[in-house]
Amino acid sequence: MLKLSLFFLSLCINTAFACSCREYSDDLELEVYRAYVKSQAVVLAKAVNVKVEGDIEITEFITVRAWKGIQTNRFYTEINTMCCICGTSFTKGKEYLLYLSGPDDKGYFRTSMCTRTRPFSNALIPEIEILAKIWKKFPNFIKKRIIPQNKFLHNGV
C-alpha cells in the first residue's frame, strides 16, 4: 500500500512542476503583437559566450537587429535552466529571436520557453516581417529603454 501511495504521489509531483505555457492562436500577427507588447526587449542576437554554473546559465549576446528595448551591441541573459521551470538554454554561435523581460538590478535579461524566443531559422522570416511592420508603427519603443552595458560581468563570461 505504501509503494502504491508513493507511486501516485510521484505522479502528482511531476505534474505539479511541469512547465506549462499558454496555448497560442493560429493568428501569427496577433501572437507576435502580443509578445512584442508584453516584452521589454525584442531582438535578433547571436550567442557569443555561454557560462553555466549549476542550473544558472549566463549568455552574452551580440545584437544583430533590435525592434524594442536594446540599444547596445552586447547584452546578457541569466536563465535558470533547472528542470520544469521553463528556462531555455542557448548555444554559443547560434542566432536567436529573443523576447526578453528585464533587465534586473544586475543588468541581466530573462526569457523562457513560454515566450516566442526561438533559434533563428528561415521559418521565422514571416515573424520578422511582422516585427518590421510593428516597428514602423511604433519606432519609439527602442528609444524609451536605454540599456547600459552590463557592468556586473567580467571578461570571464
C-alpha positions as CSV (number, residue, x, y, z in Angstrom):
1,M,0.0,0.0,0.0
2,L,2.8,2.4,0.9
3,K,4.5,1.7,-2.5
4,L,1.3,2.4,-4.3
5,S,0.8,5.7,-2.4
6,L,4.4,6.8,-3.2
7,F,3.8,6.0,-6.9
8,F,0.7,8.2,-7.1
9,L,2.4,10.9,-5.1
10,S,5.4,10.9,-7.6
11,L,2.9,11.3,-10.5
12,C,1.4,14.3,-8.8
13,I,4.8,15.9,-8.1
14,N,5.9,15.5,-11.7
15,T,2.7,17.1,-13.0
16,A,2.8,19.9,-10.5
17,F,6.2,21.1,-11.5
18,A,6.0,20.6,-15.3
19,C,6.5,23.6,-17.5
20,S,3.1,24.8,-18.7
21,C,2.7,27.6,-21.2
22,R,-0.4,29.2,-22.6
23,E,-1.6,28.0,-26.0
24,Y,-1.1,30.2,-28.9
25,S,-3.7,31.0,-31.5
26,D,-3.2,30.4,-35.3
27,D,-3.1,34.1,-35.9
28,L,0.7,34.7,-36.1
29,E,0.3,38.5,-36.5
30,L,-1.8,38.7,-33.3
31,E,0.6,36.5,-31.3
32,V,3.7,38.4,-32.4
33,Y,2.0,41.7,-31.5
34,R,1.0,40.3,-28.0
35,A,4.6,39.1,-27.4
36,Y,6.0,42.4,-28.6
37,V,3.8,44.4,-26.2
38,K,4.5,42.1,-23.3
39,S,8.3,42.1,-23.7
40,Q,10.7,44.8,-22.5
41,A,13.0,43.9,-25.4
42,V,12.7,42.1,-28.8
43,V,16.0,41.4,-30.6
44,L,17.7,39.1,-33.1
45,A,21.1,38.3,-31.5
46,K,24.0,35.9,-31.6
47,A,25.1,34.0,-28.5
48,V,28.8,34.6,-28.3
49,N,29.5,33.1,-24.9
50,V,27.7,30.8,-22.5
51,K,28.7,30.2,-18.9
52,V,26.9,27.5,-16.9
53,E,27.1,27.4,-13.1
54,G,24.8,24.6,-11.8
55,D,21.3,25.4,-13.0
56,I,22.1,29.1,-13.9
57,E,23.2,29.9,-17.5
58,I,24.6,33.3,-18.3
59,T,24.7,34.1,-22.0
60,E,26.5,37.0,-23.7
61,F,24.8,38.1,-26.9
62,I,25.7,40.5,-29.7
63,T,22.8,42.3,-31.2
64,V,22.1,41.7,-34.9
65,R,18.8,43.7,-35.0
66,A,16.7,45.2,-32.2
67,W,13.0,46.1,-32.5
68,K,12.4,47.1,-29.0
69,G,14.4,47.9,-25.8
70,I,18.0,47.3,-26.6
71,Q,20.4,50.0,-27.8
72,T,23.7,48.3,-27.1
73,N,25.6,45.9,-29.2
74,R,26.1,43.5,-26.3
75,F,23.7,42.3,-23.6
76,Y,23.4,39.3,-21.2
77,T,20.7,36.9,-20.1
78,E,20.6,34.9,-16.9
79,I,18.4,31.9,-17.1
80,N,17.5,29.2,-14.5
81,T,17.6,26.0,-16.5
82,M,16.5,23.7,-13.7
83,C,14.0,21.1,-14.8
84,C,10.4,22.1,-15.2
85,I,10.5,25.8,-14.7
86,C,10.5,26.7,-18.4
87,G,14.1,28.0,-18.6
88,T,15.7,27.9,-22.1
89,S,19.3,27.2,-22.9
90,F,21.4,28.8,-25.6
91,T,24.2,27.5,-27.8
92,K,27.3,29.5,-28.5
93,G,27.5,30.7,-32.1
94,K,23.7,30.4,-32.8
95,E,21.4,33.3,-33.5
96,Y,18.1,33.7,-31.7
97,L,15.0,35.8,-32.0
98,L,14.6,36.8,-28.3
99,Y,11.5,38.2,-26.5
100,L,13.0,39.4,-23.2
101,S,11.9,40.8,-19.8
102,G,14.2,42.9,-17.7
103,P,16.8,43.9,-17.2
104,D,17.0,43.0,-13.5
105,D,19.1,45.0,-11.0
106,K,22.2,43.2,-12.1
107,G,21.6,44.1,-15.8
108,Y,20.5,40.6,-16.9
109,F,17.6,40.0,-19.2
110,R,15.3,36.9,-18.9
111,T,13.3,34.7,-21.3
112,S,11.7,31.3,-21.2
113,M,10.2,28.6,-23.3
114,C,6.8,30.2,-22.8
115,T,7.8,33.3,-24.8
116,R,8.2,33.4,-28.6
117,T,12.0,33.1,-28.1
118,R,13.4,30.7,-30.8
119,P,16.6,29.8,-32.5
120,F,16.8,31.7,-35.8
121,S,15.8,29.9,-39.0
122,N,14.1,30.7,-42.3
123,A,10.8,29.7,-40.7
124,L,11.0,32.9,-38.6
125,I,11.1,35.2,-41.7
126,P,7.3,35.8,-41.5
127,E,7.6,36.7,-37.8
128,I,10.5,39.1,-38.5
129,E,8.4,40.7,-41.3
130,I,5.6,41.3,-38.7
131,L,8.1,42.8,-36.3
132,A,9.2,45.2,-39.1
133,K,5.6,46.3,-39.6
134,I,5.2,46.8,-35.8
135,W,8.5,48.7,-35.7
136,K,7.2,51.1,-38.4
137,K,4.1,51.8,-36.4
138,F,5.9,52.2,-33.1
139,P,9.5,53.2,-33.8
140,N,10.0,55.0,-30.4
141,F,9.8,51.8,-28.4
142,I,13.5,51.3,-28.7
143,K,14.2,54.9,-27.6
144,K,12.2,54.5,-24.4
145,R,14.6,52.0,-22.8
146,I,18.3,52.7,-22.9
147,I,20.0,49.6,-21.6
148,P,23.6,50.2,-20.4
149,Q,26.4,47.7,-20.9
150,N,26.3,45.1,-18.1
151,K,28.8,46.5,-15.6
152,F,28.5,43.5,-13.2
153,L,30.2,41.0,-15.5
154,H,33.8,40.4,-16.1
155,N,35.7,39.1,-19.1
156,G,35.3,35.5,-17.8
157,V,31.8,35.2,-19.1
